[in-house]
Amino acid sequence: MIKWISNLFTSTKTDDTTDCMKPEVHEHKNNNIKSVSNKFLIVGLGNIGAEYVNTRHNIGFKVVDFLARKEGINFETVKLGSLAEYKFKGRTFLLLKPNTYMNLSGKAVQYWMEKEKIPLENILVITDDLNLSFGTIRIKPKGSDGGHNGLKNINLILNTQNYTRFRFGISDEFKKGKQVDYVLGDWDDTEKIALPERLELASEIIKSFGTAGLEITMTAFNGK
């Protein structure tokens, strides 16, 4: 556990242009899928276990949990995670919470992408971001891992950075040397009050991604 926590993050800088993958590593089988599929894989990143439920690092889990509760759907335990199916305006959204722990998230993403034949452009990965102020939204069609080990593993396993990521700001209000404690810490009282409105907005972003498309969604929600 100590070793895992020490490797939680390798950098705090977000650079969406400079992270290059080695082409020979874990080449993804479905990179050439071209589809007009109405099925979407919405991946909330987080860590399993009661001790992580309300931590900042688990915002991906919290977003998909919020949408599931709102729509009255349930998660089921499946291979490599928990999955809930949400249907909206002719689209099917598969909400996935990997149970692999953050650093191995790519394994679950690849498995369910291939099993459900979901094209790369229909994947949305929800993650925390230290470089954005609390609750700030940034949706991007591709980018580096920004020091986030969940994204780093997905990039490695899929052998690409070209999938949409939804970054949810958690800010960087921690003292030097306390980054891990901060990320794995609970929300403060002010954040807890603001979270429901932010989670409601996040639910609308997921729906928009599947119905209106990426470009319209970025224009409508980025920076909010």
C-alpha positions in Angstrom: 0.0 0.0 0.0 2.9 2.4 0.9 4.5 1.7 -2.5 1.2 2.2 -4.3 0.6 5.5 -2.6 4.1 6.7 -3.4 3.5 6.0 -7.1 0.1 7.6 -7.2 1.3 10.6 -9.2 4.5 11.1 -11.1 3.9 14.8 -12.1 1.5 17.6 -11.4 1.8 19.4 -14.7 -0.8 19.1 -17.3 0.5 19.1 -20.9 -1.9 18.0 -23.5 0.6 18.1 -26.3 3.8 16.4 -25.3 3.1 12.9 -24.1 4.2 10.4 -26.9 3.4 6.7 -26.7 5.7 4.0 -27.9 3.9 2.4 -30.8 5.1 -1.1 -30.1 3.5 -1.3 -26.6 0.1 -3.0 -26.2 -1.2 -2.0 -29.6 -5.0 -1.8 -29.3 -6.9 -4.2 -31.5 -9.8 -1.9 -32.3 -8.0 1.3 -33.2 -9.3 1.0 -36.8 -12.9 0.7 -35.9 -15.0 3.3 -37.8 -18.5 3.3 -36.6 -21.7 5.3 -36.2 -22.4 3.3 -33.1 -25.0 4.7 -30.7 -23.3 3.0 -27.8 -20.9 5.0 -25.5 -18.5 3.9 -22.8 -18.4 6.4 -19.9 -15.5 5.6 -17.6 -15.3 7.1 -14.1 -11.9 6.7 -12.7 -11.4 6.0 -9.0 -10.2 3.5 -6.4 -12.4 0.7 -4.9 -12.8 0.5 -1.1 -14.7 2.4 1.5 -11.7 4.5 2.5 -11.7 6.1 -1.0 -15.4 6.7 -1.5 -15.4 10.4 -0.7 -11.9 11.3 -1.7 -11.1 13.9 -4.4 -9.3 11.2 -6.5 -12.6 9.4 -6.8 -14.5 12.1 -8.5 -14.9 9.9 -11.6 -16.8 7.3 -9.6 -18.8 10.0 -7.9 -20.0 11.4 -11.3 -21.2 8.1 -12.7 -22.8 7.2 -9.3 -24.7 10.5 -9.3 -26.1 9.9 -12.8 -27.1 6.3 -12.0 -28.9 7.4 -8.8 -30.6 10.2 -10.6 -31.9 7.9 -13.4 -32.8 5.0 -11.1 -30.3 2.5 -12.5 -28.1 0.2 -10.7 -24.5 -0.9 -11.0 -23.7 -4.6 -11.4 -20.4 -6.3 -10.6 -18.8 -7.4 -13.8 -15.4 -8.4 -15.1 -12.9 -5.8 -14.1 -15.4 -3.4 -12.6 -19.0 -2.3 -12.0 -21.3 -1.5 -14.9 -24.6 0.3 -15.3 -26.6 0.7 -18.5 -28.4 4.0 -19.2 -30.5 4.6 -22.3 -31.3 8.2 -23.4 -32.6 9.5 -26.7 -31.7 6.4 -28.6 -28.2 6.1 -27.2 -26.9 3.5 -24.8 -24.4 4.7 -22.1 -22.4 2.1 -20.4 -21.2 3.6 -17.1 -18.0 1.9 -16.0 -16.2 2.0 -12.6 -13.0 -0.1 -13.0 -12.2 -2.2 -9.9 -8.5 -2.5 -10.9 -7.4 0.5 -8.8 -6.4 3.7 -10.6 -3.0 2.6 -11.9 -4.5 -0.3 -13.9 -7.6 1.4 -15.3 -6.6 0.8 -18.9 -7.2 -3.0 -18.6 -10.9 -2.5 -17.8 -11.4 0.2 -20.4 -9.8 -2.0 -23.1 -11.9 -5.1 -22.1 -15.3 -3.3 -22.2 -14.4 -1.3 -25.3 -13.7 -4.5 -27.2 -16.4 -6.6 -25.7 -19.1 -4.0 -26.5 -17.5 -3.0 -29.8 -17.4 0.6 -28.8 -15.3 2.9 -31.1 -12.6 5.0 -29.6 -14.5 8.2 -30.4 -17.4 7.0 -28.2 -15.3 6.8 -25.0 -15.4 9.4 -22.3 -13.0 9.1 -19.4 -13.8 11.2 -16.2 -10.9 12.1 -14.0 -9.7 14.5 -11.3 -7.3 17.4 -12.2 -5.1 19.2 -9.8 -4.3 21.9 -12.3 -7.9 23.2 -12.5 -9.7 25.1 -9.7 -12.4 23.1 -7.8 -15.3 22.1 -10.0 -13.9 23.6 -13.2 -14.7 21.5 -16.3 -12.3 20.8 -19.2 -13.3 18.4 -21.9 -10.7 17.6 -24.5 -10.6 15.1 -27.5 -7.1 13.9 -26.7 -4.0 14.8 -24.6 -1.3 13.6 -22.3 -1.8 11.9 -19.0 -0.8 15.1 -17.2 0.9 13.1 -14.5 -2.3 11.1 -13.7 -1.6 7.4 -13.4 -5.1 6.4 -14.4 -4.8 8.2 -17.7 -1.2 7.0 -18.1 -2.3 3.4 -17.9 -5.2 3.9 -20.3 -2.8 5.6 -22.8 -0.4 2.7 -22.5 -3.0 -0.1 -22.9 -4.9 1.5 -25.7 -1.7 2.7 -27.3 -3.2 6.1 -28.0 -4.1 9.4 -26.4 -6.9 10.0 -28.8 -9.9 9.5 -26.6 -12.1 12.1 -24.9 -11.3 13.0 -21.4 -13.5 15.0 -19.0 -11.3 16.6 -16.4 -12.9 17.8 -13.1 -10.9 20.3 -11.2 -10.0 19.5 -7.6 -7.5 22.5 -7.3 -4.0 22.3 -5.7 -4.6 23.8 -2.3 -2.1 21.6 -0.5 1.2 22.3 1.3 4.5 21.1 -0.1 4.9 17.4 0.2 1.2 16.8 1.0 -0.1 16.1 -2.5 -1.0 12.5 -1.9 -2.7 13.3 1.4 -4.7 16.0 -0.4 -5.7 13.9 -3.4 -6.7 11.0 -1.2 -8.4 13.3 1.3 -12.0 14.1 1.7 -13.7 17.2 0.3 -13.7 20.2 2.6 -17.0 21.6 3.8 -17.3 24.3 1.1 -16.6 21.8 -1.6 -19.2 19.4 -0.2 -21.9 22.1 -0.4 -20.9 22.9 -4.1 -20.6 19.3 -5.3 -24.2 18.5 -6.0 -24.5 21.3 -8.5 -21.2 20.3 -10.1 -22.4 16.7 -10.3 -25.7 17.7 -11.9 -23.7 19.6 -14.6 -21.4 16.6 -15.1 -24.5 14.4 -15.8 -25.6 16.9 -18.5 -22.1 16.7 -20.0 -22.4 13.0 -20.3 -25.7 13.2 -22.1 -24.5 15.9 -24.3 -21.4 14.0 -25.3 -23.6 11.1 -26.6 -26.4 13.1 -28.2 -25.0 16.5 -29.4 -21.4 15.3 -30.0 -18.0 16.3 -28.7 -17.6 19.7 -30.4 -20.9 21.1 -29.2 -20.3 19.7 -25.7 -16.9 21.4 -25.4 -18.3 24.7 -26.6 -21.2 24.5 -24.2 -19.5 23.3 -21.0 -15.7 24.0 -21.1 -14.7 26.4 -18.3 -18.0 26.2 -16.5 
